[in-house]
């Protein structure tokens, strides 16, 4: 038997006239002599977080039984994925409580959801929260991808000033923080997302041309930035350092993309933001699935809407404001309408799951090798409750998730314990904890060594 060291690149594409298709994981993509003959390649692990705004109709969300999962009204769209789903009840974000500050429940809910850190009450630019779990994952899972993470949204994030009782709008514009003072912008334009993934024209030649231009710009400014850093004061030096970090991230992306000489798909660019909410959400999910498929990134966050948004959903027979309905005052009619919105959002999330399930990846599908968290930062939004949050995990987690369960935890168990456990399953070890985490959720312990 002749053994060669030649392997196919992970992002190899099959190309034809007017079409391109990403290959699934093949034995040829596994380095020669890397293991026992016939042994499946180590799967690529992927993580994602999908945020639903304005809380939930909790009676319609919460499964009736514990342990074995019985899907509720809101969760019924996930019926075909029941065996890959774990609903987690009882968890809280205690750092979203006032803790001596004033009102601003929606703001603190958003700002703490993925970090468990109480945000600074400010209307100015001096915002402060905490590095979020997605960026911790990106530090490790994004080392070998052109983009370390994607931050997506449906609503625009240009709002500035005070949006919620003395808190800056910045806190509600994003769920992703690079560090305690750097909130990351969420992109809501599918065309911009496409161009970030594949370049303006999508072709490999045009993309490489853009990379060369970017490289020349970076080469020109790097020495000047280094000199400037030596000459400015301490406060400015910190700002320059932050900017240099961003420059290095671009350099890293260029280097990884230049190393990959395989063809990526030449796809039609989206023209912009669709008028239909459903089309907009599904297009963003399609782009995310494609980014997973060609291994452009392994980490994403996606906001289906901002807190306090007044979106109506006439397409499902609800002309009233979502936020208005979330303050239902236990009115049965309003609760039914809120539950219908919640189920609608879950059905759109199912579209993403369908895309992942139907895309081969190694010895399974993209869904088999992903672990996604879906949920909201408020439970009963009529009361602005930060405990018993509506949360679920779905996906195979590369064999690390035992689905078909409803786990009930004592009130005020930190949600960050779930986030740390989610990282564990993707092989991202976090020894120092996250925010107010107190440990890991034992029932979600890895099924085998990662």
N, C-alpha and C positions, 0 to 999 in steps of 0.2 A: 504493500500500500504506500502510495506517495502522499506525504503530508506537506502542504505548503503553508506559508505564513500569511498568504494573501487573504484578506477578508473584505466583505462588502461593507460600505459605510452604513451606519444606522439610518441615515436620511436619504438612502438611495431611492431614486424615482424611476418608474417605467414611463417612457415617453412615446407618444404616438402623434398622429396628425391632429392638432387642436386639442390634445388632452394629455394629462399627466396623472399618474396614480402612485401614491406612496406605497412601497412594499411593506408587508408585515415583517415582524422579526423572523429571520431565517437562520438556519444553522450556519450559513455562509457568513453571517454577521458576527459569529462567535469566534474569537481568536483561536487559531490552531493550537492544539495541546492544552486548551484552557480547562479541560475537565474530561470526564468520562464520556466515551463516544455515545451519542444519542441523548445525552443529558440536556435538558432544556436550558436555554440561556437565562441568566439572572434577569428577571423582568425589570424594566424601568418603572420606578414608582413615581406617582403623580399625586398632587394634592390640590384641592380647591375649596373655596368658601363662597357660598351664595347667600346673600342677605335679603330678607324680606322686610319691608318697612311697616311701621304703624302697628306692631303687635299682631295678636291672633284672636280669633274667636276660640278660646281655649277649650270649651266643651266639645266643639266640633273638631279640634285638633287632637286631643289627648286620646290615645287608645284605651279601650274599656278595661283590658286586662293587663297585668304585668307579666313579665317573663316572655311567654309566647306572644308574638305581635299580631294583634287584630287591628287592621287598618281602619281608621276613623273616616268620617265624611271628607274632611279636608285632605287626608292622605290617600284616599281611594284611587287617585290617578297613578299611584305607585304600585298597584296590585301586581303587575308583572315583575316587579323588582323586590317583592316582599322578602325573599330569601337572601337578599343582599342589603337589607335595610335594618338599622338599629335605631329605634326612637329612644332618646335619653330625656327623662323627666326629672324635675326637682332641682336642677342646677341654677345657680344665681351669679349675677355680676354685682357683688356687694359694693364695688368701687364706683358703680353708677348711681348709688344713693347720694343724697345731698351732702352728707358728712360736713355739715356746717355751712355749706354754700346755699344759695337760694334755689328757686325753681330752675328748670332746664333739663327735665327728665329725658326728653328726646335726644338732646345733644349728648348728654353723658352716656346714654344707652349706646349711641353710635360709636362714640370715642373709646369706650371700654371693651367693646364686643370681642375683639381679638387680642387684647393685651392685659385686661384686668388691672389697669392703672387709672386712678382718678385724674381727670383732666383739670388743668388750671382754668379757673373762671376768669376769662378775659374776653374783651371785644376787640382787642388789638392783634398785632402780629406776633406777640410773645406767647403763642400757644405752646402748650406742653402736655404730652400724654406719655405714651410708651411704645417701644418697638413692638410691632404686631407679629403674630405667629407666622403669617405668610412670609414675612421678610426673614424670619429666622430660618424657615424652610428654604427660602431662596438662596440664603448664604451657602447652603450645602447642596441642595438639589439643582441649583442653577449654575454650578461651576462649569458644567460641560455643555451648556446650551447657549445659543446666541442671546436670548433674553432670559434674565434670571427670573422674571415674573411679569405677569400682565395684571393691570388694574382696570377693570371695566365697570361701566355704569350705564344706566338708562337716562337719568336726569342729568342736566348740565351742572357743572360744578363751579360756575363763575360767581355765585352769590358771595358777597363780601359784607363786612360789618357784623352787626349783631342779628342773629336769626332766632334766638331762643333765650330770653331772659338773662341777658348779660354775657352770653357765650358767643364767640366768633362763629360765623357760618362755616369756617374751615372744618370744625369738628363734625359737622353733618355732611360735608361734601365727600368724605372718604372714610373707608374702614381700614386703610392700610397706612402704616407709619414706618418709615425707614429707620428712624430713631426717635428719641423722645421729643425732638423739636422739628422733625421733618415729615409732615404729612405728605403722602404721595397723591398726585392728581389722578382722578379716575377718568378714563376716556370713554365718551359715549357715542362717538362718531365711527360707524363701522368702516368708513373709507380710511380714516386715519389709522385705525387698528390694522387694517389690511396692509397699508403702506409700511407700517412699522414692522409687520411680519415679513413681507415679501418684496418691499420696495415699490416705487411708484408704478412701474409697469409690470412688476411681478416676475420678469424674466431674470435668469441668472446673470446674463451679460450686463443688463442695466443695473442690477443690484451691486455687482462687483464694481461697476463704474462709480456708483455712489459711494461705496466703501473707500475707493481710492481718493475721492475728493475729501471725504471725512478725515482720512488719514493725513492728508497734506495740511488740513486745517489744524488738526491736533498737534502735528509736529511743529507748526509755527507758534503755537501758543504755550506749549508746555514749558519751555525755558523761561519765557516771560513770567509765567505764573510762579515758577520756583523762585525767581528773583523777587517778585512782588511779595511773596510770603516772608522773605527774609527782612523786608523793609518796613512792613506795616506793624501796627500795634497788636496786642493780644486778641482783642475782640475781632478785629478785621482778619487776623490770622486764622481764627476759627472758621470764619466765613470762607476764606480762600481754601482752607483744608476741605471743607464740605464741597466746594465747587470742584476741587481736584478729584475728590472721590467720584463725582459724577463723570468727570472726564475719563477717569480710569475705567469706569463701567462701559463707556462708549468704546474705549480702546479694546477692552476685553471682548466686546461683541464683534468688533471688526476682526480681531485675531481669530476667533472661533469660526466666523463665517468664511474668512480667507482660507482656513485649513480645510473647509468642506467644499470640494469642487463638484459635488453632485448637483444634479438639476432639481430645482424645486418647482412646484406647479405654477404654470402660467394661467392665472385665473382672472376672471373678469372682476374689476374693481367695483365695490359697492359705490353707488353714486352719492351717498350721504345717509342721512338719518331717515328711515322710513316713517311715513305718517302713522301707520298702524303700530300700536304698542306690541301686539303679538309678533308682527314681522320684525320689528326692531329687536325684541328679546331673542327670537329664534335665530336671527342673523348673527347676533353677538355670540350666542352659544355655538353656532356653526363655525365661526372663526376660531373660537376657543378649542373646539374639537379638532380642527385642522392643525392648530398650533401644537396640540398634543401629538397628533398623528405623525407630523414630520419632525417632532422633537425640537421645536423652536423654543419651547419653555415647558416646565413641569409644574409650575405654580401659578395660580391665578386667584383673584378676588373679583366678585361681581355683585354690584348693588342693583337689585330689581327696582329700586326706588329710594328716594331720600325720605327721612322722617319729616313729618308735617306736610308732605306733598298732598295736594288736593286733586290728584288725578281721578277722573271718572272712568268707568268701564262700560260704555254703552254697548260694546260688542257682546257683552254677556248680560245685558239688560239692567245695568246699574249706572244711572246717570248722576248719582250722588257722589260727593267727594269722599275719597278713601279715608282721609284723616277725619273728616266729619263723622263717618260711620264708625270709626274706631272708638269714638266717644259715644258709645251706644246707650249708656245708662240702663243697661239690661233690658232694653226694648227688644222683644223677640224678632220684630221685623228687621231692625237694624242689625241684630246679631246674625240673622240668616243671610243678609246681604254681605256682611263682613266675611262670613264663612265662605260665601261664594267667591269672593275676591281671593281669599286665601287658597282655596282649591284651584282657582284659575292659575295663580302663580305656581302652584305645585305641578299643574299639568304642563306648564311651559318648561319647568325644570325637567320633567319627564322627557321632553323633546331632546334635551341634551343627553340624558341617559340613553335614549334610543340611539343617538349618534355614536356614542362611545361603545355601546353594546354591539353595534353592527360593524364596527371597525376592528378587524383582526390585529392582534399585537402579540407576537411570540406564540406561546402555547395557549393563548386565550384571546381576550378582547381588551380594548383600552379601558373599559369599565372594570374588568377583572383586576387591572393593575393600577387603579385609581382609588382614592379615598376622599370623598367629598362631604363637607359639612353644609347642611342647609338649615336655615332657621331665622329667628328674629331676635332683636335685642330687648324687646318688651314682651311680657306675656299678656295679661289683661291690660290693654292700652287705655281702657276707660279709667283705670286706677293708676296707670303708669307703674306697673309692678315690674321689678327687676329680678324677681325670683320665679322659680318654676318655668324657666324659659323654654319656648318651643324649639327643639333641636333634634336633628337626626343625622346619622351617618349613613352613607350609601356607597356601594362599590365593593370590589373584592379585596382591595388593599393588598394585592399580590399575595393572596392567601392568608391575610392577617385579620380578616373580619369575619366573625361568625354572625350571620344575619338572622332575620326572622325573630327578633327579640324586642321587647320593650323593657328598658331598665329604669327603675324608679329609685332615686336617691333621696336622702334626707334633705329637707329644706335648707338652703344656704350653702350646700356643697358648691365650692367654686367651679364655675364653668371652665376656668383655666385648667382645672384638672383634666377635663375632657380634651382640651387643646394639646396639652402635653402628651396625653395618651395617643392622640392622633399622630403627632410627630413621631412617637415611638414606632408606630406601625409602618411608617415610611423610612425607618432607619435613621431618623434625625434625632440625635440624642441631645437632651437639654438638661444638664446636670444642675443648673442653678434655679430651675423653676421658671415660671412665667407670671408676672404680676403678683396676684394674691393666691397663687396655687399653693396647695398644701400637700400635694402628692399626685398619684395617678389613680385612675379608676380601675380597680382590680379586675372587674368583669370585662374590661377591654384590654387586658394584658396581652401582649403578643402571643400568638398561637404557637410560634416556633421562633428560634433565634433569628434575628434580622441581620 
